[in-house]
Amino acid sequence: MVFDYRKIRNKESRIMNYESGNKIKSFTDLYAWREAHKLVLMVYKATKNFPKDELFGIINQARRAAVSISSNIAEGFARFSYKEKAKFYIMAQASNTELQNQLLISKDVGYLSISEFNKIAQQSIMVHKLLNGLIKKSKDIHNS
């Protein structure tokens, strides 16, 4: 599977949690953070079954990249300037791309089944789209 970002449905590309009408007070209120957190959990679960000799290789790399995504979203949320926010969201995007590479490698060497790869890949694509929205929103607010 190639990471095709166009296949994400519009409802999945919501930037923030406005469904309840509540004001966003915490990074955990961000839809992007919640979906990134789901991605972290998926990566931890999947890598639990990898060979133990990969503990300091692909397991560590994939987990660190996944954690970095949600951590950078949280840190960006806490920044006051929109330029700083965008910087952290861009770093989260880079970590997501790094994770996508590690997922492809894991699939190609047989550590991930096609089915498992597809589920995690789709989640990472969703996170990519949401991060694009956060980056765009930060830049739009900065430029207005």
C-alpha positions in Angstrom: 0.0 0.0 0.0 1.2 3.5 -0.8 0.3 6.3 1.5 -2.5 7.9 -0.5 -3.6 11.0 1.5 -6.5 11.6 -0.9 -8.5 8.7 0.4 -9.4 10.1 3.7 -13.0 11.0 4.0 -14.0 14.6 4.9 -15.4 13.7 8.2 -12.0 12.3 9.3 -10.2 15.4 8.4 -11.8 17.6 11.1 -9.2 19.7 12.7 -10.5 20.1 16.2 -13.3 18.7 18.4 -16.2 21.1 17.7 -19.0 18.5 17.8 -19.8 19.2 21.4 -19.6 22.9 21.1 -17.1 23.1 24.0 -14.1 25.3 23.8 -10.8 23.5 23.5 -9.0 23.9 26.8 -6.4 21.1 26.6 -4.3 19.4 24.0 -6.4 16.3 24.7 -9.4 18.1 23.3 -7.7 18.3 19.9 -9.1 15.7 17.5 -5.6 15.5 16.0 -4.0 14.6 19.3 -6.7 12.0 20.0 -6.1 10.3 16.7 -2.3 10.5 17.1 -2.7 8.9 20.6 -4.7 6.0 18.9 -1.8 5.7 16.5 0.7 5.4 19.4 -1.4 2.6 21.0 -1.7 0.8 17.7 2.1 0.9 17.2 2.9 -0.3 20.7 0.5 -3.2 20.3 1.8 -4.2 16.8 5.5 -3.9 17.8 4.9 -6.1 20.9 5.0 -9.1 18.6 8.1 -8.1 16.7 11.3 -10.3 17.2 13.1 -9.4 20.5 16.3 -8.8 18.6 14.6 -5.7 17.1 14.0 -4.2 20.5 16.7 -1.5 19.9 16.0 -1.3 16.2 12.7 -0.9 14.5 10.6 -1.4 17.7 12.4 1.5 19.5 12.4 3.7 16.4 8.7 3.1 15.5 7.6 3.7 19.1 9.7 6.8 19.5 8.4 8.3 16.2 4.8 7.5 17.2 5.2 9.1 20.6 6.9 12.1 19.1 3.8 12.8 17.0 1.4 13.2 19.9 4.0 14.9 22.1 4.7 17.5 19.5 1.0 18.2 19.0 0.7 18.6 22.8 3.7 20.9 22.9 2.5 23.0 20.0 -0.8 23.4 21.6 0.9 24.9 24.7 2.8 27.5 22.6 1.5 31.0 22.4 2.6 32.2 19.0 1.1 30.7 16.0 4.5 30.5 14.4 5.7 28.3 17.3 2.6 26.2 17.1 3.1 25.5 13.4 6.8 24.6 14.1 5.7 21.8 16.5 2.9 20.6 14.3 5.5 20.4 11.4 7.8 18.4 13.6 4.9 16.1 14.4 4.3 15.7 10.7 8.0 14.8 10.2 7.7 12.1 12.9 4.6 10.8 11.2 6.4 10.4 7.9 9.3 8.7 9.7 6.8 6.3 11.2 5.2 5.6 7.8 8.7 4.6 6.5 9.2 2.3 9.5 5.8 0.7 8.9 6.7 0.0 5.3 9.9 -1.6 6.3 8.2 -3.7 9.0 5.7 -4.9 6.4 8.3 -5.7 3.8 10.5 -7.7 6.2 7.4 -9.7 7.4 7.0 -8.2 10.9 3.5 -6.8 10.1 0.8 -8.6 8.2 -0.8 -6.7 5.3 -4.0 -6.3 7.3 -2.2 -4.9 10.3 -0.1 -2.7 8.2 -3.2 -1.3 6.4 -5.0 -0.5 9.7 -2.0 1.4 11.1 -1.2 3.0 7.8 -4.7 4.4 7.5 -4.5 5.8 11.0 -1.2 7.5 10.1 -2.7 8.9 7.0 -5.6 10.3 9.0 -3.1 11.9 11.5 -1.2 13.3 8.5 -4.4 15.0 7.2 -5.3 16.4 10.6 -1.8 17.7 11.1 -1.9 19.5 7.7 -5.1 21.1 9.0 -3.5 22.3 12.2 -0.5 23.6 10.3 -2.7 25.5 7.8 -4.9 26.8 10.6 -1.8 28.1 12.5 -0.4 29.8 9.4 -3.8 31.3 8.5 -4.3 32.8 12.0 -0.7 34.0 11.9 -1.2 35.7 8.6 -4.5 37.3 9.4 
